[in-house]
Each structure stands twice: as structure tokens, then as C-alpha cells.
Amino acid sequence: MARNIHIFALTVLAVSALVSSVTVNAQTFELPKFSVGTFHSAKGFGVSVDLSNYDSAHLNSFALFLDMQSILDGQSSSPGIRARYNYNHPLCSKDLKNGDKFQLYAGPGITFGYVRDLNSRVGLMCGVSGEIVGTFMFENHLSLSLALEASAAFHLREDNNIGVLDFKFFQAGLVNLYQPELRIQYYW
Amino acid sequence: MKIKYVISAVILLLTAQFLSARNPERKVEITGGLEWGYTATFYQNHNYIFYDEEGMRVDIVGGAFDYVSNGHILGRLGLRFFNRADFTFNFGYSGIQDARRILTYSLRTGYYYKGYRNNGIFNFIEGGVGGASTFESLPIVFGKLGAGYRIKLNKDLSLDAIISYQIAGDHPKNLEDKDHNVIAYYHQLRRSDIFNSALNFSIALNF
């Protein structure tokens, strides 16, 4: 438990340091107004939507996906469901050859769902999250994003052996940090 | 654990391909990609012969609709020919039945009607083998026939939407019912053949 808290603290600090160390003029950072598409990861599959705020200085990222914890290794056959919202800050933008563009965002958020933890039954999960996203935007209005996300949350579930309710730290939120998320979206 | 190694291997493969230079004027060029998606197994043919505890021979032959959800992921590496065709070696991880997931090794050839790096329809045929471990005596043999639509993202990268029909021949060690209760064990079985028919719905990124 203590080790997990240290890992989470380091992750949050790293993301915060990255966000605060880079100053970006919001007017030169052309954020897409609206993007919608699919979400693909070993964590799960679903939909993702991005909306820039009124002054196009920040990105509101939403994801709703079927949670695949314990599905891919055959322990269960029923996926959970999870939602996430992140308030992303632009870090950098680079024009590539061929007219493509690369943008990097990071930011904190919240996550909740009805999911499984490592070797546990399904239960309610709620907590905070942080993500860093690299996005390639192509001229035909399609974008590919690769993201790393970690969450610090709590999980309310039935104990595997004795059937009483258990309130534990959601370990999968940190352990699954290494599983990248791929988002394929159409942007306006 | 196996799927994590597969995912890591295909990500490394993609990175290597992304870093190599693309030249559409070359007649033959190295190409590759990553494909993943949903596998809907919908029909199973089976042929079992076993001897029960009383020594009586039992034959079970038939087919039935049986819907099982699975997934697949595979990495592809091969050659593109004359801007219309490719030939690739694929390595991946796929579910073919309930609680049956295998590593797959296959060869695929495809034809791209509007050109390999242009928007347009393509077809492919694929065949290969697979197994849950290297110690299986009889490998699973499978074949796929598919079609898709390619969307060009830039001159190096394209996105495919694919649908394919897959048939996979398996030889289960034990005969089990739907609840995985054993009806006949390995030493009782004289024949254990099943053919699973499935539809795959996939997305692929190609270099």
C-alpha cells in the first residue's frame, strides 16, 4: 500500500512538473474544437470525445469504455464499464512534413466505474487520474493519439473468500500505467 | 502474460517500421503494421469418438450455432510488390473459442485495387497455425478470407477497416460440455476435431 502511494505521488509530481515547466502561448496552439472517435487499449475498448474550452486553451477529454481487467487473461468473461474525464493542458505543438501536426497534452482528471481490480470481484471504483497524450493530426481530419494514464482510486467490492464488502485501494489504476491507449478520432 | 509480450513486440515492430524511410517508387519494399479487433465465433462443427467407462464406443458428430466473443491482436511484417500487392508474416494472439486463446503464426497475401498507399478497397487471404503452448501435439490450423477499406493518413501511414471470415481447426485434449465439465478424458478419446467459424472485425495501422 505504501509503495503504491509512492508510485502515485511520483507520477502526479512528474506530470505536474512537466505541465508547469512548459509555457505555451495558447493563441499559437491550435486545438481542435471537437474530436470524436474510438478508444483502444489492453485496459478496454470504447469511445473518446475531446472538446476544447471557449478560448481553445485547454482540452476536455472524455472516455467511456468497457473495462477488460481479467478478460484478456481468461479469468472472466464479463467486462466492466468505466468513464473518465481529463482537463488537459497543451504542452507543445510541432508542424511535421506532409502537413501533419504533432501535439502533446497532459492533465489531471477523475475516473469512476463498475470494474474489477487485480484478482478481485467486480465493484464500484472512483478516484483521480492523470494522463499524458501525444497526438498526430493528419490533413484528412483523422488523428491518432497515444496516451499513458494512471489513476489513484478506491474500489468497493465483495471479498473473494468471505463475501463481505471490502474497501481497498484500486491497484489496477497504477499497475496498468504501462498499457498505452490508442485513440483514433475525427476532428473539426 | 503472453499477451503483454505480444503487445510489446508489435509496438517495437511498429517503431522500427516508422523510423525506416518510405519510397513509393520502389517496386519491392518492406512493409508492416499492427492489427487488432473483435472476433465473433458463431458456429462450431465437431467430430468426437471416445470410449466411455463401460468400454462402449460413442460417436458425436454435428454442428451448432454457438456465439462466443473474443479478440485478437497481431503484428505484420513483409514485402509490398509493385504498389498493388503485399505478402506478410503475421504473429499474434487470438481467441477462437470459449476459454481458448492461442498464439498464431500465419502468412497473408493481399491485393489493393487502387494502390497500396491510396484510399480504396482491398482483399486478402491468410493461412497459418497456432497453439496455446509449444508442447501441443497437434497445432491449430486456421484460414481467413477478408476484405477491407484503406484510408491513407499520409504517405507513410494508412488506417484499415477490415472484416474477415475465419475457420480454425482445433483438437481439444478433453471433451467438455458448455460448463467445462469433462465428458471424456484424453485417454478415452480416439478422435477430437472441431472447426470454429468466426467473423473478425478489425482495425489496422500500416506502414
Interface residues (C-beta under 8 A of the other chain):
Chain A: T38 H40 A42 L72 D73 G74 S77 N98 G99 D100 F138 E139 N140 L142 L144 Q179 P180 I184
Chain B: M1 I3 K4 I7 I11 W36 S69 G71 D98 A99 R101 I151 K152 L153 N154 K155 L159 I203 L205
